[in-house]
Amino acid sequence: MTRLQPLRLHGYAVSNYFNIAHAALIETATPFELVTTRASQQAEFLAISPMGKIPLLHTPAGWIGETVAILGYIEDCLPIPTLHAADPFQRARERQVINVVQLYVEAPVRSLFPGVFMGANNSPVSVAAARITLDRAVVALRHLVAPGPFLMGPALSYADLFAFYCLDIAERVCGFVYRRSILAELGLQGWFAQMAQRDSTQTVLALFEDAFGQYLKEKNATYRFRPVGYRTRTPAIEQRPA
Ligand SMILES: N[C@@H](CCC(=O)N[C@@H](CS)C(=O)NCC(=O)O)C(=O)O
């Protein structure tokens, strides 16, 4: 498909979902612009993002929300399969991993954001409930992924991008709440360290570190953040204000 104007990715770099979509655009060499946009429940925003969430992709045909749908669109616009395997079975397995990470790692961890990143408290009930789902997800992911060197084999896939940004946030939350390392339990520290070296990751996480430090201050968060010092390595991208 030919596009006359670049795609515009709306959101901001505190969001792990925005960061997945940003990394996918870089990794697929898709031309794009970033537009800083905060999630909102205002009617005007709900008209383009019905759940009031970020990220959002503005395409010549209209708006797309939900990261999985955004990744699907990016991939479908490419001339050849790039970050999904060509083989239908392998592709389905990649999507299986993405779903497991989204529903059974990211969602329970997100339920704990208030007490970690937002200056509030998590009830013992929510801490215990999240742990049950996380424990099951760890067992599931041990069955599903084996770095070789990427999660699904020799090639980078959307499963790697999705898992990287969700496990990054999960590692922070699980360390803080449970004093446990989900990466260690999954045996994924080596994979994670390799992923962190990619140019796309460095670029995305450089923006994350700036935005996240500011966000935690705004929220008076209990979580203490030590920036790693990621540096933008890919060519400058136009960033428009909201
Ligand atoms: N399922 C959505 C989740 C997106 C999401 O939760 N985004 C967060 C930021 S990381 C958000 O917009 N939160 C605001 C809200 O939930 O009101 C996706 O895949 O894009």
The ligand as an SDF file (V2000), in Angstrom:
LIG
                    3D

 20 19  0  0  0  0  0  0  0  0999 V2000
   -5.2580   -2.5100   25.3390 N   0  0  0  0  0  0  0  0  0  0  0  0
   -4.7090   -1.2000   25.0990 C   0  0  0  0  0  0  0  0  0  0  0  0
   -4.0970   -0.6890   26.3800 C   0  0  0  0  0  0  0  0  0  0  0  0
   -3.5670    0.7190   26.2540 C   0  0  0  0  0  0  0  0  0  0  0  0
   -3.4010    1.3640   27.6240 C   0  0  0  0  0  0  0  0  0  0  0  0
   -3.7610    0.8020   28.6620 O   0  0  0  0  0  0  0  0  0  0  0  0
   -2.8520    2.5480   27.5950 N   0  0  0  0  0  0  0  0  0  0  0  0
   -2.6900    3.2690   28.8370 C   0  0  0  0  0  0  0  0  0  0  0  0
   -1.3510    3.9370   28.8500 C   0  0  0  0  0  0  0  0  0  0  0  0
   -0.0810    2.6870   28.9500 S   0  0  0  0  0  0  0  0  0  0  0  0
   -3.7750    4.3310   28.9180 C   0  0  0  0  0  0  0  0  0  0  0  0
   -4.1260    4.9260   27.9280 O   0  0  0  0  0  0  0  0  0  0  0  0
   -4.2940    4.5360   30.1220 N   0  0  0  0  0  0  0  0  0  0  0  0
   -5.3010    5.5120   30.3790 C   0  0  0  0  0  0  0  0  0  0  0  0
   -6.5840    4.9030   30.8350 C   0  0  0  0  0  0  0  0  0  0  0  0
   -6.6770    3.6860   30.9780 O   0  0  0  0  0  0  0  0  0  0  0  0
   -7.5110    5.6800   31.0620 O   0  0  0  0  0  0  0  0  0  0  0  0
   -3.6930   -1.2820   23.9740 C   0  0  0  0  0  0  0  0  0  0  0  0
   -3.3050   -2.3950   23.6380 O   0  0  0  0  0  0  0  0  0  0  0  0
   -3.3090   -0.2640   23.4000 O   0  0  0  0  0  0  0  0  0  0  0  0
  1  2  1  0
  2  3  1  0
  2 18  1  0
  3  4  1  0
  4  5  1  0
  5  6  2  0
  5  7  1  0
  7  8  1  0
  8  9  1  0
  8 11  1  0
  9 10  1  0
 11 12  2  0
 11 13  1  0
 13 14  1  0
 14 15  1  0
 15 16  2  0
 15 17  1  0
 18 19  2  0
 18 20  1  0
M  END
$$$$
